[in-house]
């Protein structure tokens, strides 16, 4: 039993994308080979105790974590710097210092649970039928979080504030008292503006339309994006550490095949009042050390007997996983600025039910 190069590419891309999309990478890693059947089902069996597939997945996890580190490198520089200054001066005052300790504390519960339960959950539940059932449950978790968030309102999301008033100065320039118009939460004007600031808009252009992309210098766009990231991190850091620990602890559920790490973390964040954008960012920051640690702890499997003969497949699959993960996080960070988890919830329920039906009649 080994892993072919086509299998390595497909599974690598699948891992990189589904690890960050709220649809469960482990669930898909179990279901896809089973649904294809034949050699795929034999080669890619995650529940087999000595399968080379386990060593292969180690490389994919490390590649996914590397892609997250590359995408959020500015954030991690600030977080690591905050941790160092916090330890050096024995204080926790700035947003970066608070966020660093929040991530550390929130990672401890899932780390301990992973050490104690990962092997049992994978070997006992890492089979197609349980994975399909948990995928359906994952969909209901995502949809339930959206329902609760909708009922509670979305006042914590600055991008969804309603416009209060519109006026003009003597020069005829129109001003909107809210940079983030659109009552449905789909407007994305003036991203770099302070929350609630008066934002000038060209005469004749609706408030909230913003400047044309061609008129914005590349350097200004990068600076605005960096400022937006810092503002999001600062909003997260204002939360109580008990709240962020609870959000991080939700990752324990992702040990079950079919439950998404990013999905349950986002759902927990939404339940605690985070916006979709902040919940997504925090879930990705929390996932990075967990995924990297999971890969590092399994490195002996990759360098041991289970990794024999699949070195090329591991490298190719890891490259595919890194590319998929980077593309996924780049897209998702933009998507969750104005969108919700609902489409992913529907997908999980439909895919889980369809998988159960196919497995039952096959």
N, C-alpha and C positions, 0 to 999 in steps of 0.2 A: 504494500500500500504506500503510495507516494502522492505528490501534488504536481500536476502538470503546469506548464507555463500559462496556458489559457485560463486555467482555474486560478492561478496566482493573480493574474491581471484583474479578472472579474471580482474575485473576493477582496482584493486590495482596494479597488475603487468602491466596492460596496461598504467595506469597513470604514474607509475614510469619510464617506458621505453620511452613512447612517449612524455613525458614532455621534455626529453633531446634530443631524436632523432629529427631531423628537419622535423617532420611530423604532428605536432599539436596534443597534448593530448586532448584538448577540442573537436576538430573535431572528433576524434576517440570515445570520450566518448558520443558524440551525435549519430554518425553513427552506431557503433557496436550494441547497443541495438535495434535501428530501423531496422537494417538488420536482426537481429535474430528474432525480433518480439515477439508476445505473452506476457508473463509476464515480460520479460526483457524490452520490450518497455514501459510497464506501470510503472515498478518499477524504471527504470533508465532514467527518463525524466528530463533533466537539465533545460528545459524551464518552468517547473511548479513552481509557486512562493513559494509554501509551501512543496515542495518535500523533503523527508528525504535524497534523493540523494545529495542535496546541502550540508547538514551537513556532510555526508559521505565524500564528496570531500575535505572538510576542513581538515580532518585528513590525507588524502592522500597528500595534499600539504605540510603540516608540515613535514610528513615523507620524502618526496622528498627533501625538503630543508635540513633536517637533514643529509641525505645521501651525499648531496653536501658539507656540512660543514665537514663531516668526511673525505671525499676524499681529499678536498683542505685545510685540517686543517693547514698545514705549511704555505700556502699562506695567509690564514686568520689571522694567528698569526702575520705575517709580516705586513699585511695591517692594522690591528687594532693597532699594535705597531706604525706604521707610522702615523696613525691618532692621536694617543695620543701625540707623540712627536711633531707633527705639531701644535696641539692646545697648548701644553705646552710652546713651544719656539716661537710660532707665526711665523712659516715659512713653506714653501713648497719647499724643496730642493731635498730630496732623492727620488729614484724611488718608494719606498713604500709609502712615504708621498703623492707624486703625484697620485699614483694609488688609494689610499684611497679616495682622494677628487674627482677624476674622477668618481669613482663608485657612490659616494654620489650625485654628480651633475647630472650624467647620469640617475639616478634612479628617480629623481624628476618629470620629465615629465610623465612617465608611471604611477607613483603613483597618480598624480593628475587626469590623464585621467581615471584610474581605479575607483577612487572614484566617478567620475562624470558619467561615461558611462558604467561601467561593467554590472549593472543591466539591463539597456535598451538593450544592445547588446545581453545579454544572453537570455532574455525573448522574444525578437523580432526575433533574428537571430539564436538562439540556437535550430534549427530544422534541420532535416536530409537534405533537399534539399539545403538550404543556406550553410550548413556545407560542403556538397560535392562540391559545386561551389567554395567556398573559398579554399578548399583543392587543387583543380585544379589550382587556382590562385597562391597558395603557391608553387606549382611545377614550374610554370613559373617564379616566383620570384627567386627561387634557381637556375634554369637553366640560367636565365638572368644574375645573378651575376657571374656565372662561365664564361659565354661568355665574359662579360666585363673584368673580371680578366685575362682571357687568352689573350685578345687583348692587355691589358696593360702590359703584361709580369709578371714575378714572381720574380723580382730581390730582393724583400724584404724578401723572404723566404730563409734563409741560408741553409736549407736542400736540396735546389734544385740548388745549384751552380754547374756549370760545372767544371770539372778538367782543370787546366791550364797547368800543366806540371808534369812530373814524372821523378825523378832522383834517384840516389843511392849514399850512402856514401862508405867509404873505406871498411867497414865491410860487404858490400853486402846488407844492409838493404834498401828496396825500400821505397821512400817517395812520397806521393801525396800532391800537393799544395792545394788541397781542401778536407776537411773532408767529404764533402757531394757530392759524385760523382753522377752518373746516371742522364743523361740529361732529362729523363722523370720524374724525381722527385720521384723515388721509391726506391732510395738507402737510407740506414739508418745506415751508418757506423760511429763509433767513436762519439757517441752522446755527450759525455762529453767534447770533444775537443773544444777549442776556434774557433770561426768562422775564416776561412781562414788560420788556423795554419797548419804547416807541420805535417802530421800524419804518424808515422812509420807503415809499413805493412810488415809482414814476407815475406822473399824471396820466389818467386814462387806463391805468393797469389796476386790476382788482387787488385789494389789500390781501397780502399773503402769497401773491404770485411769485415774488422774488425776482432776482436778477437773472438774466440769461446765462447759461453755463459758459458761453464764449466770452462773456464780459468779466469773468472771475479769474484772476491769475492763478496759475497752478500752485504757487507757494501759498497764496491766501487760502486756497481750498484745503491744502494739507494742514495749515495752521488751525483752520476752523475745525477740521476733523479731530485734531489732537486736543483742542479745547473742549470739544463735545465729549470726547472720551474721559477727560479729566473731570468734567462736570458730572458725568454718569457715575464715575467711581466715587466722587464726593457725595452724591446722593445715597449710594449704597453704604458708604462709611458712616452716614448719620444714623443708620439703623442700630438697634440694640444688638449686642453680640449674641444674646440668647436667640433673637430672631434669625440671624444669619447662620447660627449653629443648627437651628432647626431646618433651615433651607438646605444646608449642606448634608444633614443627616438623611434627607430624602433620597440621596444617592444609594443608600443601602438597598432600596427596592430594585435598583438596576442590576443587582446580582441575579435577579430572576430573569431568565431569557424571555424577551418580549416586552420588558419594562425598560423604557428609555431613560438613560442617565440625564441627558439634557432636558427631556420632557418633564420628568418628575421634579427636577430642580426648578425649572421654570414655573411649573404648577405651584410648587410651594412658595416661590417668590411672589407670584401673583396673589396667592392667598394672604400673604403678609403685606400686601399693598404696594409692591414694586410695579413699575410700568413694564410693559412687554420688552421694551428696549433694555432697561436696567436688569430685568430678570434674565434675559438672554445673555447679556454680557457677564453677569455674575456666574451663571451656570457654566459658561466657557472658561472663566478664570478658575472656578472650583474644579472643573474637570481636568485641567492641565496637570496638576501634580498627581492626581489620582491615577490618570491614565499612564503617566510616565512612571510612577512607582509600580503599577501593576506590571508594566513591561520589564522594568529593572529587576523585579523579584523573580521573574520567570526566565531571565537570561540564561541561567544554567541549563534550562531545557533546550534553548536554541543552540548552545555550544556543546551540548551533550549528545547522547546517542540519538535522541529524537530529531535532532537537527541534521543528521548525516544525510547527504545526498540532496538537500533542498536549499543549498546556499544561494544558487542563482534565482530560484523561485522566490526566496525570502527578499532578496534585493529588488527584484522586479515588482513584487507585490507591495513592498514598502514604499517604493517610488510612486506607484499608483495610488496607494493610500494617502501619502502626503499631498499629492496633487488634488485628490478628491476632497480631503479635509480642508485644505486651504481655500479651494473654490467654494466649499459649503459654508465655512464660517464667514467668508467675505459676503456671500449672498444673504445669509441669514441675519447678519448684523444690520443690513439694510432692510430686509423684509420686516423684521420686528419693530422697526421704527414706526410703521403704520399698519401692520397686519397682526393677526391673532393665531392661536394654536388650532382653531377650529378645523381648517382643511386637513391638518395632520391627524386630528382626532377621527375624522371621517375615514381617512385612508386606513388607519390602524384597525378600526372596527370592520371595514369592508375586507381588507386583506386577511385579517384573522379568520373571519367567517368563511371566506372563499377557500382559505388553506384547509380549514377543518372539513369543508364539504369535499374538496378534492382528495384529501387523505382518506376520507371515509369511503368514497366510491372507487378509489384506485384499485 
